[in-house]
Amino acid sequence: MRGFRFTIILIIISFLFSSCLSRTEFMDEVSNKVYGFEVSLLSDDRDISDLVEEVKRYIPGSSRHREHNVVVNLHLYRTDKCSECYYYTYTYDNDVFNIYIYGDYPLGIQYGIYAILEMLGYRFLSPYKGHYPNGIVVSEFEKQLEKDISKVFTPSMGIRGLHLHTLHPIEALYDVWLGSDTNNAFRIVDWLIKIRGNYIQWVALKDILKDERYFEWKIKTQKIIEYAHKRGVKVGINCLVFAASSLQNGYVVEEKSDLVFLKELDFDFFNLSFGEFIGTDPSRFISKVQAIVKDLKDVKPSISVTGTIHVGNFDNLWVEHNGEKMLYYFLIKYVEDVIPFVHTVMYFNLIEPSVGAYNHKTFKEHREFLIDYLSKEKKVVYKPESAYWVAFDNSVPLYLPVYLRSRYLDIELMNSKCISDLCKRNSGHVIFTSGWEWGYHQTDYLSTRISYRLSRSLKEEISNMFAPLGDHSEKIAAIVYELSEMQAEFLIGKRLAPYYAGVDAWVELGHKSGIIGQPDRIMVEEVNTLLGERREAFKKNVIENLKLFSEEMKALYERLQGIKKDIKNEFIDEVVDGIEIDYFRSVFVYNVYAAVFFKDTKYLSIAEDALDVASNIVSKRHGRLFYPNRDLILFPNENPTIYKFGYLKQPDQLCLFKRDLIKAKNVLNNGSEKVPSCIE
């Protein structure tokens, strides 16, 4: 057998044991001790050996030999028993584990490798950095192995992956769309597999209409697609239909000639979007989309076509067709050979209120459509969000584990309705991602993993995510879980979402014109226009709940202070910064609104103090970002989106904090200080 050896040698803690000890004696000795270890990947299958070279490229380690006392040999074998599945057996002899992983090629084998590495204490939390253990407790490792030995792991959904929203100036814009360097794009593909995904797509922008730019883009894109296919990942491209709906710089498909690039690029999926806020006649919509599907199949017969069912409860988006009244996005069900991608926004889920997001009280129509397709075993994919950006979450900035909770609830619902093997193969979960810093990588990590297999409660999933990250990981996991529930209670249940979020000039313009994206709120300068019952209702439902929210956040914040000085893990450090920014955001918002409501400047002083502390937290966090090209996401730059800056520019300056503070000062002092737009 020809061996292909992949060695990761980690620090050895404690002394070597004599090889003459019996297994029982050895396990007794090592039961509570940490040891260094070496991992090797071994196979006599040439295809698998090529795959191993890609796997080890993104697992930091050294092939230089150092003293070690535990060897973990992963023997890799191909099986055709099931799709994207794996199982393992193992033997243990003194200081050597021989683990035999059986998986389908290529994804099942890779999932099996990463599952074992996770048992060793690896955590693949970000595309750009992971947690790699200093050693293992041998008895604990064997206990984990024993728990799932010979158990066959198979996916609960056929499509699992990421929609990289490159219409926004996020990491993925620079990684998969711009320039010629492919290293970070390859890292994203690699990360997707580590978190049990099998599909990735991104949004096309119209800058490729220029020939010189197109050729640069084509070369890079082909390299990314080829790499993804080598690793077993399918790739999609998202384009817009109907030019009037192109509110950003997306690539619009109108004619067959707009699809010519597909002849040169081996995309597996073509995802159609139909814009926001602008509807169309049902017959025109259906005929137009049918014509595009025909053109797609003519240009590339093998391509799968998907269509996004967006949100937007506005009168002009409701249509009647075949005696049924519906949002025009749902007309996609009348077009043959199109797989619906059911989209919802922000941290709202399919079950609970959506607090007026896009004018929806709930996403009832989207839930019913999705469940109907699942019950009929028809192909359908759910596409919720892990960040909305713009002015809502990581742009403030906020740390929002309520996203973890909502994505968990959605997947739990889908699993409960999708029992048969056919339904599982035909279903999918593709998370719409818009930036990974400030903990938002956690949502993509957890959501994609549990769309492969949900086997724990949310509390246990969060605990498992943080488990190897240091002495206080269990306490941090408990706080994060409590925070997710607290945010659900106040932001969703008590409808504080619009106040906790920010408001930039575009959001404000929508507020004035009735075009609502993120949930709408009473603006700071409008508070004193409230009279009588409306004023009392605002006091009870907003002011008092904002105060209560900040008080409950304070309790979490104070629990954190007792342990944070001992935290040395960079992922836990990010969580600490996130919880602290959440607390001071809650203090800030309550006091800004209280100042205006009660017409008392003492509240403004407290808000200003909270802003000062928040500024220090942001400065610290933005000096420790995981993205290697930090300047691109922090500062102004030329790019093909409508946003000429990185997505963290506004939070870096806390513009969305300062905007409301200036408004409050102007109201109380009858001032005229210029309010920043926070969109430049």
Rosetta blueprint (number, residue, H / E / L):
1 M L
2 R L
3 G L
4 F L
5 R L
6 F L
7 T L
8 I E
9 I E
10 L L
11 I L
12 I L
13 I L
14 S L
15 F L
16 L L
17 F L
18 S L
19 S L
20 C L
21 L L
22 S L
23 R H
24 T H
25 E H
26 F H
27 M H
28 D H
29 E H
30 V H
31 S L
32 N L
33 K L
34 V E
35 Y E
36 G L
37 F L
38 E E
39 V E
40 S E
41 L E
42 L E
43 S L
44 D L
45 D L
46 R H
47 D H
48 I H
49 S H
50 D H
51 L H
52 V H
53 E H
54 E H
55 V H
56 K H
57 R H
58 Y L
59 I L
60 P L
61 G L
62 S L
63 S L
64 R L
65 H L
66 R L
67 E L
68 H L
69 N L
70 V L
71 V E
72 V E
73 N E
74 L E
75 H E
76 L E
77 Y E
78 R E
79 T L
80 D L
81 K L
82 C L
83 S L
84 E L
85 C L
86 Y E
87 Y E
88 Y E
89 T E
90 Y E
91 T E
92 Y E
93 D E
94 N L
95 D L
96 V E
97 F E
98 N E
99 I E
100 Y E
101 I E
102 Y E
103 G E
104 D L
105 Y L
106 P L
107 L H
108 G H
109 I H
110 Q H
111 Y H
112 G H
113 I H
114 Y H
115 A H
116 I H
117 L H
118 E H
119 M H
120 L H
121 G L
122 Y L
123 R E
124 F L
125 L L
126 S L
127 P L
128 Y L
129 K L
130 G L
131 H E
132 Y L
133 P L
134 N L
135 G L
136 I E
137 V E
138 V H
139 S H
140 E H
141 F H
142 E H
143 K H
144 Q H
145 L H
146 E H
147 K H
148 D L
149 I L
150 S L
151 K L
152 V L
153 F E
154 T L
155 P L
156 S L
157 M L
158 G L
159 I E
160 R E
161 G E
162 L E
163 H E
164 L E
165 H L
166 T L
167 L L
168 H L
169 P L
170 I L
171 E H
172 A H
173 L H
174 Y H
175 D H
176 V H
177 W H
178 L L
179 G L
180 S L
181 D L
182 T L
183 N H
184 N H
185 A H
186 F H
187 R H
188 I H
189 V H
190 D H
191 W H
192 L H
193 I H
194 K H
195 I L
196 R L
197 G L
198 N L
199 Y E
200 I E
201 Q E
202 W E
203 V E
204 A L
205 L E
206 K H
207 D H
208 I H
209 L H
210 K L
211 D H
212 E H
213 R H
214 Y H
215 F H
216 E H
217 W H
218 K H
219 I H
220 K H
221 T H
222 Q H
223 K H
224 I H
225 I H
226 E H
227 Y H
228 A H
229 H H
230 K H
231 R H
232 G L
233 V L
234 K E
235 V E
236 G E
237 I E
238 N E
239 C E
240 L E
241 V E
242 F L
243 A H
244 A H
245 S H
246 S L
247 L L
248 Q L
249 N L
250 G E
251 Y L
252 V E
253 V E
254 E L
255 E L
256 K H
257 S H
258 D H
259 L H
260 V H
261 F H
262 L H
263 K H
264 E L
265 L L
266 D L
267 F L
268 D L
269 F E
270 F E
271 N E
272 L E
273 S E
274 F L
275 G L
276 E L
277 F L
278 I L
279 G L
280 T L
281 D L
282 P H
283 S H
284 R H
285 F H
286 I H
287 S H
288 K H
289 V H
290 Q H
291 A H
292 I H
293 V H
294 K H
295 D H
296 L H
297 K H
298 D H
299 V H
300 K L
301 P L
302 S L
303 I L
304 S E
305 V E
306 T E
307 G E
308 T E
309 I E
310 H L
311 V L
312 G L
313 N L
314 F L
315 D H
316 N H
317 L H
318 W E
319 V E
320 E E
321 H E
322 N L
323 G L
324 E E
325 K E
326 M E
327 L E
328 Y H
329 Y H
330 F H
331 L H
332 I H
333 K H
334 Y H
335 V L
336 E L
337 D L
338 V E
339 I E
340 P E
341 F E
342 V E
343 H E
344 T L
345 V L
346 M L
347 Y L
348 F L
349 N L
350 L L
351 I L
352 E L
353 P L
354 S L
355 V L
356 G L
357 A H
358 Y H
359 N H
360 H L
361 K L
362 T L
363 F L
364 K H
365 E H
366 H H
367 R H
368 E H
369 F H
370 L H
371 I H
372 D H
373 Y H
374 L H
375 S H
376 K L
377 E L
378 K L
379 K L
380 V E
381 V E
382 Y E
383 K E
384 P L
385 E E
386 S L
387 A L
388 Y L
389 W L
390 V L
391 A L
392 F L
393 D L
394 N L
395 S L
396 V L
397 P L
398 L L
399 Y L
400 L L
401 P L
402 V H
403 Y H
404 L H
405 R H
406 S H
407 R H
408 Y H
409 L H
410 D H
411 I H
412 E H
413 L H
414 M H
415 N H
416 S H
417 K H
418 C L
419 I L
420 S L
421 D H
422 L H
423 C H
424 K H
425 R H
426 N H
427 S E
428 G E
429 H E
430 V E
431 I E
432 F E
433 T E
434 S L
435 G L
436 W L
437 E L
438 W L
439 G L
440 Y H
441 H H
442 Q H
443 T H
444 D H
445 Y H
446 L H
447 S H
448 T H
449 R H
450 I H
451 S H
452 Y H
453 R L
454 L L
455 S L
456 R L
457 S L
458 L H
459 K H
460 E H
461 E H
462 I H
463 S H
464 N H
465 M H
466 F H
467 A L
468 P L
469 L L
470 G L
471 D L
472 H L
473 S H
474 E H
475 K H
476 I H
477 A H
478 A H
479 I H
480 V H
481 Y H
482 E H
483 L H
484 S H
485 E H
486 M H
487 Q H
488 A H
489 E H
490 F H
491 L H
492 I H
493 G H
494 K L
495 R L
496 L L
497 A H
498 P H
499 Y H
500 Y H
501 A L
502 G L
503 V L
504 D L
505 A H
506 W H
507 V H
508 E H
509 L H
510 G H
511 H H
512 K H
513 S H
514 G L
515 I L
516 I L
517 G L
518 Q L
519 P L
520 D L
521 R L
522 I L
523 M L
524 V H
525 E H
526 E H
527 V H
528 N H
529 T H
530 L L
531 L L
532 G H
533 E H
534 R H
535 R H
536 E H
537 A H
538 F H
539 K H
540 K H
541 N H
542 V H
543 I H
544 E H
545 N H
546 L H
547 K H
548 L H
549 F H
550 S H
551 E H
552 E H
553 M H
554 K H
555 A H
556 L H
557 Y H
558 E H
559 R H
560 L H
561 Q H
562 G H
563 I H
564 K H
565 K L
566 D L
567 I L
568 K L
569 N L
570 E H
571 F H
572 I H
573 D H
574 E H
575 V H
576 V H
577 D H
578 G H
579 I H
580 E H
581 I H
582 D H
583 Y H
584 F H
585 R H
586 S H
587 V H
588 F H
589 V H
590 Y H
591 N H
592 V H
593 Y H
594 A H
595 A H
596 V H
597 F H
598 F H
599 K L
600 D L
601 T L
602 K H
603 Y H
604 L H
605 S H
606 I H
607 A H
608 E H
609 D H
610 A H
611 L H
612 D H
613 V H
614 A H
615 S H
616 N H
617 I H
618 V H
619 S H
620 K H
621 R H
622 H H
623 G L
624 R L
625 L L
626 F L
627 Y L
628 P L
629 N L
630 R H
631 D H
632 L H
633 I H
634 L H
635 F L
636 P E
637 N L
638 E L
639 N L
640 P L
641 T L
642 I L
643 Y L
644 K L
645 F E
646 G L
647 Y L
648 L L
649 K H
650 Q H
651 P H
652 D H
653 Q H
654 L L
655 C H
656 L H
657 F H
658 K H
659 R H
660 D H
661 L H
662 I H
663 K H
664 A H
665 K H
666 N H
667 V H
668 L H
669 N H
670 N L
671 G L
672 S L
673 E L
674 K L
675 V L
676 P L
677 S L
678 C L
679 I L
680 E L
